[in-house]
Amino acid sequence: MRNPLSSGSVLRTAALLGCWLATALTVAQDAASQQATQPTTLFTNAKIFDGTSDQLKSGAVLVEGNLIKAVGTDIENPPGANVIDCGSRTLMPGLIDGHAHIAINANYPDIEANFTAGDVHVRATVAARRCLDDGFTTVRDLGGPVFGLKRAIDRDLLPGPRIYPCGAFISQSSGHGDFRHQNDPNPSLGGRLGAADSSNFSRFGIGIVADGRPAVLAAVRQNLMMEATQIKIMAGGGGSSKYDPIDVAQYTADEMKAAVEAASDWDTYVAGHLFTDKSCQRFIEAGGKSIEHGFFMSEDTIKLCGEREVFVVPQCWGISPELFKNPNVPASKHEGIRKLQADSKDFGKWLLKHNVKVVFASDLVGELEDGIRWRRYELHWRTKVFGNNYEVLKQLTSTAGELMALSGKRNPYQGKLGVIEAGALADIIVVDGNPLEDMTVLGAETSVFDAPTPTEIHTIRLIMKDGGIYKNTLN
């Protein structure tokens, strides 16, 4: 038997150990060198909106790599730093859109009948860039095939915001996400979707029709396999769908619980498209954590949202006069919507009264130009619903950042969003004027279809995402 401690064996072991130590030292030196050469930017002479305070604070912000290193009034200028004088302009967190559909970027009939997958994806790259152009450095996408776009943006192949994707929204038959023709096969009844399916919404991965616990579980797990950061279910009727009146409840409690259980097993959560009291209460009891829209909740249900820490993410243009000019909303639904809008007159007041966590939503759909108009109108109309700019700015920044963090271990962007503080991710915009007093500095418009063709928002002077400068007109 060979002696494992023979001189030759000891020498070989020592040599291998030496090689390992040398390699480890080299790796450590390279890491230290890389850290030492991280790009550094110092913003000086800024009026800072930090995402949580209702007052601007004078100071400076130091960015190292993709993180905010320091915020204060006595920050030294590091050697080699890129110094940007803000000229007493407002420095604030990059904006966050809590509910958008980057890949639903045309009117529904065109997507259903005339588009190829290529049309959807190419237009999505334009929609993503225009989000970033408007200062939105993060978007939670709640329905559509944006996984490839997200990866391309993360790898700096294309300009665009951070994307939190849910993949295809999940709908019951005849629900808000069912865009099949009436004579199309139903997968829940043994039908096979494929060449015979006339709905591009299904073919392109915009929506999935799933009925019953097994099908819902499979749909959730399919999206998680695609790297969804959260799950979206259609849990109530809508204003732009084919078959479901806006007042109906969708998905049983057991089906909702199936989605919540499958998502929570992956340490993430379920968002639900909801409007009515019955649907919202069922969703909350099932463990859902994010109510999308929710305009027609009673005060008692809104109070329950506050108690259970359920986020509410409404696109408030849904309770505005502009809704009836939207070509995606059938005229046959106008009367019912008007009645429901009248019932929601205290919606914003109740949300604030019961300390509900509210997040900004554009619900960006439709033609590219119209989508931008809706988002800019939302900045204006929201101040009418909630009464002041500060509440809306929190919904665009710090509260939205909390919602992004709810994805837990499925969060692809480790770091705090929506705030200007040490350790947060360096998503920053610099704007002329004070958005606490005037939302037009962020591009707010007072109408949608009568608004001018969207152009660059010149008052947004600098856009930084992940420590990299995308736009700078300060010089």
C-alpha positions, -999 to 999 in steps of 0.1 A, spaced: 0 0 0 13 34 -10 21 58 19 0 89 13 25 109 32 55 100 11 79 129 2 67 130 -34 31 132 -24 38 160 1 57 180 -25 29 177 -50 3 187 -23 24 217 -14 27 227 -50 -10 225 -55 -16 245 -24 8 271 -36 -10 274 -69 -44 277 -52 -31 304 -29 -16 323 -58 -48 321 -78 -69 332 -48 -45 362 -43 -48 371 -79 -86 370 -78 -87 391 -46 -63 417 -62 -85 418 -94 -116 423 -73 -99 451 -53 -87 467 -84 -121 465 -100 -137 480 -69 -111 508 -69 -118 517 -105 -156 517 -103 -170 548 -120 -178 575 -95 -202 604 -100 -206 633 -75 -238 654 -79 -233 688 -63 -256 718 -56 -288 697 -56 -322 702 -41 -329 666 -31 -363 649 -30 -354 616 -13 -386 598 -20 -400 599 15 -398 636 27 -423 663 17 -395 689 17 -365 693 -6 -331 692 11 -299 710 -2 -269 687 -6 -248 664 -27 -251 628 -37 -221 605 -44 -226 575 -67 -200 547 -68 -206 519 -93 -243 513 -94 -250 523 -58 -255 556 -39 -225 558 -17 -234 589 4 -259 618 7 -251 649 26 -237 684 27 -200 678 33 -191 650 8 -155 653 -4 -148 651 -41 -131 617 -47 -101 616 -71 -113 610 -107 -150 615 -100 -173 628 -126 -187 660 -109 -221 672 -121 -233 706 -108 -271 704 -106 -274 741 -105 -300 740 -76 -323 718 -96 -342 689 -81 -325 656 -78 -348 627 -71 -352 589 -75 -358 575 -110 -396 570 -115 -413 536 -111 -443 525 -131 -460 499 -110 -483 485 -138 -475 487 -175 -478 464 -206 -447 471 -227 -456 444 -252 -493 453 -256 -482 483 -277 -511 486 -303 -548 486 -303 -562 452 -295 -578 444 -329 -544 450 -346 -526 427 -322 -552 400 -325 -556 400 -363 -527 417 -380 -495 414 -360 -467 388 -360 -447 381 -329 -419 403 -345 -442 433 -346 -449 430 -309 -413 426 -299 -399 453 -321 -425 478 -309 -418 467 -273 -381 479 -277 -395 513 -287 -419 514 -258 -392 505 -233 -369 532 -246 -396 558 -243 -403 547 -207 -366 555 -199 -368 588 -220 -396 599 -196 -375 592 -165 -390 558 -157 -360 537 -147 -382 508 -134 -413 492 -148 -434 463 -133 -448 447 -165 -481 430 -157 -488 410 -188 -469 403 -219 -438 385 -234 -411 408 -222 -386 382 -208 -362 385 -238 -365 423 -238 -356 424 -201 -326 402 -206 -314 424 -235 -318 456 -214 -300 440 -184 -271 431 -208 -270 467 -222 -280 455 -256 -309 479 -257 -319 510 -237 -348 507 -213 -359 505 -177 -354 477 -152 -383 453 -159 -401 432 -133 -420 407 -156 -450 385 -148 -452 369 -182 -486 359 -195 -515 371 -173 -536 341 -162 -573 342 -169 -604 320 -166 -624 311 -196 -645 341 -206 -624 362 -182 -606 395 -187 -576 378 -203 -596 356 -227 -593 370 -262 -602 339 -282 -630 339 -307 -662 322 -294 -657 292 -316 -620 287 -307 -611 255 -288 -610 258 -250 -579 241 -234 -598 236 -202 -624 215 -221 -599 193 -239 -594 217 -268 -559 221 -282 -547 256 -288 -524 260 -317 -529 267 -354 -566 268 -350 -565 294 -323 -572 328 -337 -560 348 -307 -525 362 -309 -529 370 -272 -525 333 -266 -500 325 -293 -476 353 -284 -477 347 -246 -496 377 -236 -523 357 -218 -530 321 -207 -565 307 -203 -566 283 -173 -596 269 -154 -594 250 -121 -567 244 -96 -544 221 -117 -545 244 -147 -539 275 -126 -509 258 -109 -495 248 -142 -498 284 -156 -482 299 -125 -453 275 -126 -449 281 -164 -444 318 -157 -420 311 -128 -400 289 -151 -397 319 -175 -383 339 -146 -414 359 -136 -408 382 -107 -445 381 -97 -477 365 -109 -507 383 -124 -542 368 -124 -573 382 -139 -596 380 -109 -625 402 -121 -642 418 -151 -629 446 -171 -636 475 -195 -616 464 -225 -622 426 -227 -644 407 -250 -668 387 -228 -668 398 -192 -689 426 -178 -669 448 -155 -691 439 -125 -684 402 -125 -662 382 -101 -637 358 -116 -618 328 -103 -630 309 -73 -613 312 -39 -597 278 -44 -583 289 -78 -569 321 -63 -554 302 -34 -537 278 -59 -520 307 -76 -509 322 -42 -496 289 -29 -475 283 -61 -461 318 -60 -453 318 -23 -434 285 -27 -411 306 -49 -410 334 -24 -430 358 -45 -466 371 -47 -497 374 -68 -512 406 -82 -548 406 -92 -568 425 -118 -598 435 -97 -625 461 -95 -655 451 -74 -658 447 -36 -666 410 -39 -636 402 -61 -612 423 -39 -624 406 -7 -620 372 -21 -585 380 -34 -574 394 0 -586 364 18 -568 341 -6 -535 358 2 -531 381 -28 -508 411 -21 -514 436 -49 -547 448 -61 -545 463 -96 -572 490 -102 -597 483 -74 -616 515 -79 -650 501 -68 -640 488 -34 -660 499 -4 -644 518 24 -644 486 46 -625 467 20 -600 495 15 -595 495 53 -588 458 51 -561 465 25 -544 488 50 -547 462 78 -534 433 57 -507 455 40 -521 448 6 -508 472 -21 -533 490 -43 -520 499 -78 -547 519 -97 -543 537 -130 -565 566 -120 -573 576 -155 -598 547 -152 -620 569 -132 -615 600 -154 -635 615 -183 -607 605 -207 -615 568 -204 -645 572 -227 -623 584 -256 -602 552 -254 -608 531 -285 -601 499 -265 -631 505 -243 -663 494 -262 -692 519 -263 -715 492 -249 -696 493 -216 -697 531 -212 -730 533 -192 -719 507 -167 -685 524 -163 -701 558 -156 -722 544 -128 -692 527 -112 -671 559 -116 -698 577 -96 -695 552 -69 -657 557 -66 -657 594 -59 -641 589 -25 -616 563 -36 -584 584 -32 -596 598 1 -603 564 16 -569 550 5 -551 578 23 -574 576 54 -566 539 59 -528 542 52 -530 519 22 -497 515 2 -505 530 -32 -483 527 -62 -483 547 -95 -497 528 -126 -499 539 -162 -515 506 -174 -497 516 -206 -516 499 -235 -526 508 -271 -507 527 -298 -472 538 -288 -480 575 -288 -513 570 -270 -495 550 -243 -471 579 -236 -501 603 -235 -519 581 -209 -488 579 -187 -483 617 -188 -520 623 -182 -518 599 -152 -492 622 -136 -517 651 -137 -550 633 -130 -536 615 -100 -530 648 -82 -567 654 -85 -576 620 -70 -551 622 -41 -551 659 -35 -514 668 -36 -482 662 -55 -463 647 -25 -486 617 -23 -482 610 -60 -444 614 -59 -442 587 -31 -463 565 -53 -438 570 -81 -408 563 -59 -404 550 -24 -438 531 -21 -433 516 -55 -398 505 -44 -414 486 -16 -436 468 -40 -407 458 -62 -390 443 -31 -420 422 -25 -407 398 -52 -383 384 -25 -358 359 -39 -372 363 -74 -361 400 -74 -334 402 -101 -322 436 -89 -307 434 -54 -308 468 -38 -333 494 -27 -353 513 -53 -372 545 -51 -351 564 -26 -321 587 -25 -301 572 4 -268 555 10 -269 519 -2 -298 524 -26 -295 516 -63 -283 546 -83 -314 554 -103 -316 592 -104 -332 620 -124 -325 657 -122 -353 681 -132 -359 718 -137 -383 731 -111 -399 715 -81 -422 685 -87 -437 689 -52 -452 721 -66 -455 714 -103 -459 680 -119 -454 694 -154 -417 693 -148 -421 654 -150 -441 658 -182 -477 659 -167 -504 666 -193 -540 677 -187 -555 655 -214 -548 624 -235 -563 624 -270 -562 662 -272 -526 664 -261 -499 673 -286 -477 646 -301 -453 635 -273 -418 649 -276 -388 649 -252 -395 662 -217 -369 690 -217 -374 697 -180 -359 662 -172 -323 672 -176 -305 640 -165 -314 604 -163 -291 579 -145 -300 542 -143 -279 517 -124 -251 542 -120 -248 549 -158 -259 582 -173 -284 577 -201 -292 614 -207 -275 646 -196 -284 681 -209 -271 700 -178 -240 713 -196 
